[in-house]
Amino acid sequence: MENLVEKYKNRLPETYLDFLSKNQSFEGDSGEELGYVAIWDLKYLHEAWDGYKFQDYFGDEWFPIGSNLGGEIIAIKIKSPTQGLFYIPFIPMSDEYANPYCDNFTKLYNAIKYSTR
């Protein structure tokens, strides 16, 4: 499988790419507003991409990056100007049920950095 980040790097937020290069993954509380998150490392991202068949369900509009460990995927809507983050239920795995989570990855990244201090 080709490297997903390489394939999508021109459409992914710089802060997400920076996060992956520095942190690789995160699981924990990201504060009261954003809650508990698990941001996947590259190895798990590739496993999840294949295992859940994200490409079949989401095409090139969404880029799943993690989960809230409560039955929902956290995905970047890469075809939107703001590249907002959304929750999408694992069941049914359809963007029809996408709900806004966070304005952008920078906001989540800052919350993660603040929570790990």
Backbone as a printed PyTorch tensor [residue, N CA C, xyz], in Angstrom:
tensor([[[  0.8360,  -1.1770,   0.0000],
         [  0.0000,   0.0000,   0.0000],
         [  0.8830,   1.2430,   0.0000]],

        [[  0.5340,   2.1960,  -0.8380],
         [  1.3330,   3.4150,  -0.8600],
         [  1.1340,   4.1970,   0.4330]],

        [[  2.0890,   4.9990,   0.7530],
         [  2.0290,   5.7920,   1.9690],
         [  0.8750,   6.7920,   1.8680]],

        [[ -0.0850,   6.6610,   2.7710],
         [ -1.2690,   7.5210,   2.7390],
         [ -0.9350,   8.9870,   2.9260]],

        [[ -0.0510,   9.2690,   3.8350],
         [  0.3020,  10.6600,   4.0860],
         [  0.9590,  11.2590,   2.8460]],

        [[  1.7990,  10.4970,   2.2100],
         [  2.4410,  10.9840,   0.9790],
         [  1.3830,  11.2520,  -0.0950]],

        [[  0.4190,  10.3570,  -0.2090],
         [ -0.6400,  10.5050,  -1.2060],
         [ -1.4800,  11.7600,  -0.9640]],

        [[ -1.7720,  12.0520,   0.3060],
         [ -2.6720,  13.1470,   0.6480],
         [ -1.9710,  14.3970,   1.1970]],

        [[ -0.6510,  14.3920,   1.2670],
         [  0.0630,  15.4550,   1.9810],
         [ -0.2480,  16.8600,   1.4770]],

        [[ -0.5420,  17.0230,   0.2190],
         [ -0.8480,  18.3590,  -0.3030],
         [ -2.2410,  18.8300,   0.0810]],

        [[ -3.0400,  17.9210,   0.6600],
         [ -4.4050,  18.2890,   1.0520],
         [ -4.6270,  18.1900,   2.5590]],

        [[ -3.6240,  17.7390,   3.2870],
         [ -3.7430,  17.6220,   4.7420],
         [ -3.2060,  18.8760,   5.4170]],

        [[ -3.7850,  19.2380,   6.5600],
         [ -3.2930,  20.4190,   7.2810],
         [ -1.8320,  20.2510,   7.7020]],

        [[ -1.0810,  21.3330,   7.5820],
         [  0.3310,  21.3140,   7.9850],
         [  0.4800,  20.9050,   9.4390]],

        [[ -0.4360,  21.3550,  10.2920],
         [ -0.3250,  21.0140,  11.7110],
         [ -0.5010,  19.5140,  11.9440]],

        [[ -1.3090,  18.8540,  11.1220],
         [ -1.4590,  17.4050,  11.2490],
         [ -0.1680,  16.7090,  10.8360]],

        [[  0.4150,  17.1460,   9.7460],
         [  1.6810,  16.5660,   9.2860],
         [  2.7800,  16.8100,  10.3220]],

        [[  2.7880,  17.9970,  10.9170],
         [  3.7460,  18.3240,  11.9680],
         [  3.5330,  17.4200,  13.1820]],

        [[  2.2780,  17.2260,  13.5640],
         [  1.9450,  16.3440,  14.6800],
         [  2.5010,  14.9420,  14.4390]],

        [[  2.2480,  14.3900,  13.2590],
         [  2.7280,  13.0400,  12.9520],
         [  4.2500,  12.9540,  13.0170]],

        [[  4.9220,  13.9860,  12.5370],
         [  6.3850,  13.9370,  12.5230],
         [  6.9680,  14.0500,  13.9300]],

        [[  6.2730,  14.7330,  14.8290],
         [  6.7930,  14.9430,  16.1850],
         [  6.2550,  13.9450,  17.2060]],

        [[  5.0060,  13.5820,  17.0800],
         [  4.3550,  12.8050,  18.1250],
         [  3.9920,  11.3900,  17.7210]],

        [[  3.7120,  11.2110,  16.4940],
         [  3.3260,   9.9110,  15.9630],
         [  1.9210,   9.4940,  16.3650]],

        [[  1.5550,   9.5990,  17.6460],
         [  0.1960,   9.2620,  18.0790],
         [ -0.0780,   9.9570,  19.4030]],

        [[ -1.3470,   9.9500,  19.7750],
         [ -1.7440,  10.4960,  21.0670],
         [ -3.0220,   9.8070,  21.4980]],

        [[ -3.0910,   9.4580,  22.7610],
         [ -4.3410,   8.9940,  23.3350],
         [ -4.4700,   9.6120,  24.7110]],

        [[ -5.5850,  10.3010,  24.9200],
         [ -5.8070,  10.9030,  26.2160],
         [ -6.8210,  12.0220,  26.1460]],

        [[ -6.9530,  12.6990,  27.2580],
         [ -7.8880,  13.7940,  27.3800],
         [ -7.2780,  15.0420,  26.7570]],

        [[ -8.0160,  15.6530,  25.8540],
         [ -7.5200,  16.8640,  25.2050],
         [ -8.2430,  18.1010,  25.7360]],

        [[ -8.8060,  17.9710,  26.9180],
         [ -9.4670,  19.1100,  27.5490],
         [-10.9710,  18.9730,  27.5470]],

        [[-11.5930,  19.8430,  28.3020],
         [-13.0440,  19.7800,  28.4850],
         [-13.8130,  19.9380,  27.1790]],

        [[-13.3840,  20.8450,  26.3340],
         [-14.1140,  21.1160,  25.0960],
         [-14.0100,  19.9730,  24.0790]],

        [[-12.8280,  19.3890,  23.9400],
         [-12.6150,  18.4020,  22.8820],
         [-12.6270,  16.9590,  23.3750]],

        [[-12.4770,  16.7530,  24.6640],
         [-12.6430,  15.4280,  25.2440],
         [-11.5230,  14.4480,  24.9680]],

        [[-11.8570,  13.1770,  25.1430],
         [-10.8930,  12.0850,  25.0050],
         [-10.7200,  11.7410,  23.5360]],

        [[ -9.4760,  11.6140,  23.0920],
         [ -9.1870,  11.2930,  21.6980],
         [ -8.0390,  10.2950,  21.5960]],

        [[ -8.0440,   9.5800,  20.5160],
         [ -6.9180,   8.7270,  20.1310],
         [ -6.5720,   9.1090,  18.6970]],

        [[ -5.4400,   9.7650,  18.5280],
         [ -4.9600,  10.1170,  17.1850],
         [ -3.9730,   9.0320,  16.7810]],

        [[ -4.2480,   8.4040,  15.6580],
         [ -3.4960,   7.2240,  15.2350],
         [ -2.1160,   7.5650,  14.6940]],

        [[ -1.1560,   6.6660,  14.9460],
         [  0.1540,   6.7730,  14.3150],
         [  0.0430,   6.2200,  12.8940]],

        [[  1.1100,   6.3540,  12.1380],
         [  1.0710,   5.9330,  10.7300],
         [  0.7950,   4.4420,  10.5680]],

        [[  1.3830,   3.6290,  11.4280],
         [  1.1760,   2.1810,  11.3280],
         [ -0.2910,   1.8370,  11.5210]],

        [[ -0.8990,   2.3750,  12.5760],
         [ -2.3080,   2.0590,  12.8220],
         [ -3.2050,   2.7020,  11.7660]],

        [[ -2.8400,   3.8910,  11.3140],
         [ -3.6140,   4.5460,  10.2570],
         [ -3.7120,   3.6480,   9.0300]],

        [[ -2.5940,   3.0660,   8.6240],
         [ -2.6060,   2.1660,   7.4620],
         [ -3.4450,   0.9190,   7.7370]],

        [[ -3.3070,   0.3570,   8.9460],
         [ -4.1030,  -0.8280,   9.3090],
         [ -5.5910,  -0.5050,   9.3020]],

        [[ -5.9570,   0.6350,   9.8840],
         [ -7.3650,   1.0280,   9.9370],
         [ -7.8970,   1.3260,   8.5390]],

        [[ -7.0910,   1.9980,   7.7280],
         [ -7.4930,   2.3530,   6.3590],
         [ -7.8810,   1.0930,   5.5860]],

        [[ -7.0500,   0.0650,   5.7020],
         [ -7.3470,  -1.1940,   5.0140],
         [ -8.4630,  -1.9690,   5.7070]],

        [[ -8.3600,  -2.1020,   7.0270],
         [ -9.3080,  -2.9140,   7.7740],
         [-10.7330,  -2.3980,   7.7150]],

        [[-10.8990,  -1.1020,   7.8210],
         [-12.2410,  -0.5070,   7.7890],
         [-12.6740,  -0.1050,   6.3880]],

        [[-11.7730,  -0.2530,   5.4200],
         [-12.0650,   0.0890,   4.0220],
         [-12.5520,   1.5420,   3.8890]],

        [[-11.8070,   2.4470,   4.5300],
         [-12.1830,   3.8510,   4.5260],
         [-12.3650,   4.4030,   3.1140]],

        [[-11.4920,   4.0210,   2.2130],
         [-11.5830,   4.5270,   0.8450],
         [-12.9350,   4.1810,   0.2300]],

        [[-13.4330,   2.9800,   0.4950],
         [-14.7280,   2.5610,  -0.0450],
         [-15.8730,   3.4050,   0.5110]],

        [[-15.7790,   3.7500,   1.7890],
         [-16.8690,   4.4770,   2.4420],
         [-16.7750,   5.9860,   2.2790]],

        [[-15.5580,   6.5290,   2.2710],
         [-15.3910,   7.9740,   2.3140],
         [-14.7780,   8.5880,   1.0650]],

        [[-14.2040,   7.7960,   0.1850],
         [-13.5630,   8.3490,  -0.9930],
         [-12.4400,   9.3030,  -0.6280]],

        [[-12.2820,  10.3540,  -1.3990],
         [-11.1900,  11.3070,  -1.1870],
         [-11.6380,  12.5780,  -0.4730]],

        [[-12.8540,  12.5930,   0.0660],
         [-13.3470,  13.7930,   0.7470],
         [-12.9330,  13.8360,   2.2150]],

        [[-12.7320,  12.6670,   2.8140],
         [-12.4460,  12.5590,   4.2370],
         [-11.1200,  11.8560,   4.4650]],

        [[-10.4380,  12.2390,   5.5470],
         [ -9.2070,  11.5700,   5.9350],
         [ -9.3110,  11.2400,   7.4210]],

        [[ -9.6550,   9.9840,   7.7610],
         [ -9.7600,   9.5780,   9.1610],
         [ -8.3970,   9.6400,   9.8490]],

        [[ -8.3800,  10.2250,  11.0530],
         [ -7.1110,  10.3920,  11.7790],
         [ -7.1190,   9.7440,  13.1500]],

        [[ -8.2880,   9.3280,  13.6110],
         [ -8.3590,   8.7620,  14.9480],
         [ -9.7770,   8.4660,  15.3600]],

        [[ -9.9640,   8.4060,  16.6660],
         [-11.2570,   8.0250,  17.2250],
         [-11.4320,   8.6850,  18.5860]],

        [[-12.6780,   8.7410,  19.0240],
         [-12.9340,   9.1920,  20.3910],
         [-13.0490,   7.9920,  21.3340]],

        [[-12.7960,   6.8030,  20.8250],
         [-12.9010,   5.5380,  21.5480],
         [-14.2970,   5.3290,  22.1160]],

        [[-15.2580,   6.0170,  21.5250],
         [-16.6500,   5.8770,  21.9200],
         [-17.5170,   5.5070,  20.7280]],

        [[-16.9080,   4.8850,  19.7210],
         [-17.6680,   4.4430,  18.5580],
         [-17.6760,   5.4120,  17.3890]],

        [[-16.8470,   6.4700,  17.4670],
         [-16.8260,   7.4460,  16.3890],
         [-15.4050,   7.6930,  15.8790]],

        [[-15.3210,   7.8160,  14.5890],
         [-14.0790,   8.1630,  13.9050],
         [-13.9240,   9.6820,  13.9730]],

        [[-12.7070,  10.1500,  14.0800],
         [-12.4190,  11.5710,  13.9100],
         [-11.7770,  11.6970,  12.5290]],

        [[-12.4030,  12.5060,  11.6730],
         [-11.9230,  12.6340,  10.3010],
         [-11.8110,  14.0930,   9.8980]],

        [[-10.8110,  14.3770,   9.0880],
         [-10.6260,  15.7040,   8.5070],
         [-11.4110,  15.7320,   7.1980]],

        [[-12.2160,  16.7510,   7.0260],
         [-12.9210,  16.9220,   5.7460],
         [-11.9750,  17.6870,   4.8300]],

        [[-11.1790,  16.9380,   4.0810],
         [-10.0830,  17.5630,   3.3280],
         [-10.5540,  18.3260,   2.0950]],

        [[-11.7690,  18.1200,   1.6680],
         [-12.2520,  18.8580,   0.5140],
         [-12.9880,  20.1330,   0.8960]],

        [[-12.9060,  20.5330,   2.1610],
         [-13.5250,  21.7900,   2.5670],
         [-12.4290,  22.8350,   2.7750]],

        [[-12.7500,  24.0960,   2.6070],
         [-11.7340,  25.1450,   2.7590],
         [-11.1150,  25.1990,   4.1560]],

        [[-11.9000,  24.8970,   5.1880],
         [-11.3880,  24.9990,   6.5540],
         [-10.7530,  23.7060,   7.0410]],

        [[-10.9690,  22.6030,   6.3360],
         [-10.4730,  21.2880,   6.7380],
         [-10.8910,  20.9680,   8.1710]],

        [[-12.1830,  21.1990,   8.4450],
         [-12.7270,  20.9370,   9.7670],
         [-12.6760,  19.4590,  10.1240]],

        [[-12.7580,  19.1890,  11.4200],
         [-12.7750,  17.8220,  11.9280],
         [-14.2060,  17.4510,  12.2990]],

        [[-14.5550,  16.2060,  12.0120],
         [-15.8990,  15.7110,  12.2410],
         [-15.8430,  14.3600,  12.9320]],

        [[-16.9020,  14.0670,  13.6850],
         [-17.1490,  12.7150,  14.1850],
         [-17.9940,  11.9980,  13.1550]],

        [[-17.6320,  10.7650,  12.8510],
         [-18.4400,   9.9110,  11.9770],
         [-18.5590,   8.5640,  12.6780]],

        [[-19.7800,   8.0840,  12.9310],
         [-19.9400,   6.7990,  13.6160],
         [-19.3070,   5.6580,  12.8200]],

        [[-18.6700,   4.7310,  13.5520],
         [-18.1630,   3.5320,  12.8880],
         [-19.3200,   2.7390,  12.2870]],

        [[-20.4650,   2.7380,  12.9760],
         [-21.6550,   2.0290,  12.4790],
         [-22.8220,   2.9920,  12.5270]],

        [[-23.4680,   3.3470,  11.4550],
         [-23.0580,   3.0490,  10.0860],
         [-21.9390,   3.9930,   9.6600]],

        [[-20.9860,   3.4860,   8.9540],
         [-19.8490,   4.2890,   8.5240],
         [-20.2660,   5.0560,   7.2690]],

        [[-20.8670,   6.2210,   7.5120],
         [-21.3470,   7.0430,   6.4110],
         [-21.1830,   8.5040,   6.7680]],

        [[-20.6820,   9.2920,   5.8210],
         [-20.5220,  10.7190,   6.0920],
         [-21.8710,  11.4230,   6.2080]],

        [[-22.9330,  10.7230,   5.8820],
         [-24.2840,  11.2560,   6.0750],
         [-24.5250,  11.5750,   7.5550]],

        [[-23.8220,  10.8660,   8.4380],
         [-23.9830,  11.0370,   9.8760],
         [-22.8430,  11.8410,  10.5130]],

        [[-22.0760,  12.5350,   9.6840],
         [-20.9530,  13.3270,  10.1890],
         [-21.4650,  14.5020,  11.0230]],

        [[-20.8320,  14.6940,  12.1700],
         [-21.1510,  15.8150,  13.0500],
         [-19.8900,  16.6150,  13.3240]],

        [[-19.9950,  17.9370,  13.3160],
         [-18.8160,  18.7660,  13.5800],
         [-18.1980,  18.4420,  14.9350]],

        [[-16.8890,  18.3830,  14.9510],
         [-16.1380,  18.1140,  16.1800],
         [-15.2710,  19.3110,  16.5570]],

        [[-14.5130,  19.8070,  15.5920],
         [-13.5230,  20.8460,  15.8860],
         [-13.2850,  21.6440,  14.6020]],

        [[-13.0270,  22.9430,  14.7610],
         [-12.8520,  23.8100,  13.5890],
         [-11.7340,  23.3590,  12.6590]],

        [[-10.6190,  22.9010,  13.2430],
         [ -9.4810,  22.4810,  12.4310],
         [ -8.5000,  21.7060,  13.3110]],

        [[ -7.5270,  21.0730,  12.6890],
         [ -6.5830,  20.2620,  13.4520],
         [ -5.7050,  21.1190,  14.3550]],

        [[ -5.4370,  22.3520,  13.9700],
         [ -4.6080,  23.2200,  14.8050],
         [ -5.2150,  23.3720,  16.1960]],

        [[ -6.5190,  23.5420,  16.2570],
         [ -7.1930,  23.6810,  17.5510],
         [ -7.0250,  22.4120,  18.3880]],

        [[ -7.1910,  21.2480,  17.7630],
         [ -7.0090,  19.9830,  18.4750],
         [ -5.5460,  19.8100,  18.8870]],

        [[ -4.6350,  20.1060,  18.0000],
         [ -3.2040,  19.9790,  18.2830],
         [ -2.8130,  20.8510,  19.4790]],

        [[ -3.2970,  22.0750,  19.5010],
         [ -2.9850,  22.9670,  20.6220],
         [ -3.5670,  22.4210,  21.9290]],

        [[ -4.7630,  21.8610,  21.8780],
         [ -5.3750,  21.2720,  23.0750],
         [ -4.5660,  20.0700,  23.5610]],

        [[ -4.0760,  19.2720,  22.6290],
         [ -3.2490,  18.1140,  22.9940],
         [ -1.9420,  18.5860,  23.6320]],

        [[ -1.2930,  19.5760,  23.0170],
         [ -0.0340,  20.0840,  23.5660],
         [ -0.2590,  20.6540,  24.9620]],

        [[ -1.3480,  21.3620,  25.1580],
         [ -1.6450,  21.9520,  26.4520],
         [ -1.9260,  20.8650,  27.5020]],

        [[ -2.6110,  19.8150,  27.1010],
         [ -2.9790,  18.7540,  28.0480],
         [ -1.7770,  17.8920,  28.4600]],

        [[ -0.7090,  17.9000,  27.6800],
         [  0.4560,  17.0650,  27.9970],
         [  1.5350,  17.8410,  28.7520]],

        [[  1.2630,  19.0670,  29.0940],
         [  2.2390,  19.8710,  29.8510],
         [  2.2970,  19.4430,  31.2900]]])
